Amino acid sequence: MPIISGHHHISMLTKNAQINNHFYQQILGLRRVKKTVNQDNPFMYHLFYGDLTGSAGTELSFFEMPMAGSTVRGTNAITQIGLLVPSIESLTYWKKRFEALDVKHDELTSYADRDALHFEDSEGLRMILLNNNGDVVPENWSAWEQSTAPQKHRILGMGPVEMTVHSLESLANTLKDMFGYVEASRTDKEAIYQSVAGQSFGEIVIKQEEGPNEKPGKGSIHHLAIRVKNETELRYWDEAVKKHGFHSTGIVERFYFQSLYFRESNGILFEIATDGPGFTADSTVEELGKALDLPPFLEERRAEIEARLTPLD
């Protein structure tokens, strides 16, 4: 049985790509590794931020939706994103940085057994900086030396992702029985599962909560993508998803990776995505994220698409 080797990327909604572009590059110090468009609606941006090359496990992805309203928070949703930083000193640095840049944040606390700093982006997306405390990170993650944050405090990549659902048991069973996640802790209302035992870079925190479902809007989380090596493994998971009674989209070609999508019993949308070919499929490492990159099937419409997009820089 192939293993899920961690998170691949996580995708959110933004109302304003220019504001989003500023926050994630200038405030969080991530690299914009791909400026492309929503393949289902090419007149809206699809932006990716991450490490040097947008390695799997570091990617934050945003779909621009100018008509989006505000998120009405609720259950049956992905509710927080954990981002790993090197040390407790890094959390202190980021708290001071957030104070100086007027970023909404809390006091230092703990979350999922780690030192933590909760904060929100300019559209209310909830995130948590977490002390990695010298733990292993995936060897494919690479530092971007031109980050606006000091290298000793930079964001390393994704850590625990929180999902709030009506039925903890059904989501837990999907993670354990279908994907082989390991239970790290469990209470009646909260559980932590890890795709790689003992490692937070593939961790999912489940919280059980009654109430109305979240209504998505700007700053809401659309889906979590989890990581597999290649198309052969993806085909294995396509069959596994269907055998467990879920509807699979089948394999979708996204040019930078291949993937499939399904919803588990609470309605949480998962994507399963391959490591490659990656964002250097149509760009050098040095030029990543600078120009508008289009998948081959949209290239003939470049002039039309560019005319309808608002410049970001």
Secondary structure as GFF3:
##gff-version 3
##sequence-region A 1 313
A	DSSP	beta_strand	7	14	.	.	.	ID=ss1
A	DSSP	alpha_helix	17	22	.	.	.	ID=ss2
A	DSSP	pi_helix	23	27	.	.	.	ID=ss3
A	DSSP	beta_strand	31	38	.	.	.	ID=ss4
A	DSSP	beta_strand	41	50	.	.	.	ID=ss5
A	DSSP	beta_strand	59	64	.	.	.	ID=ss6
A	DSSP	beta_strand	77	85	.	.	.	ID=ss7
A	DSSP	alpha_helix	88	101	.	.	.	ID=ss8
A	DSSP	beta_strand	105	111	.	.	.	ID=ss9
A	DSSP	beta_strand	114	120	.	.	.	ID=ss10
A	DSSP	beta_strand	126	131	.	.	.	ID=ss11
A	DSSP	three_ten_helix	151	153	.	.	.	ID=ss12
A	DSSP	beta_strand	157	165	.	.	.	ID=ss13
A	DSSP	alpha_helix	168	173	.	.	.	ID=ss14
A	DSSP	pi_helix	174	178	.	.	.	ID=ss15
A	DSSP	beta_strand	182	186	.	.	.	ID=ss16
A	DSSP	beta_strand	190	194	.	.	.	ID=ss17
A	DSSP	three_ten_helix	200	202	.	.	.	ID=ss18
A	DSSP	beta_strand	203	208	.	.	.	ID=ss19
A	DSSP	beta_strand	221	228	.	.	.	ID=ss20
A	DSSP	alpha_helix	231	243	.	.	.	ID=ss21
A	DSSP	beta_strand	252	253	.	.	.	ID=ss22
A	DSSP	beta_strand	257	263	.	.	.	ID=ss23
A	DSSP	beta_strand	269	277	.	.	.	ID=ss24
A	DSSP	three_ten_helix	279	281	.	.	.	ID=ss25
A	DSSP	three_ten_helix	296	301	.	.	.	ID=ss26
A	DSSP	alpha_helix	302	308	.	.	.	ID=ss27
###
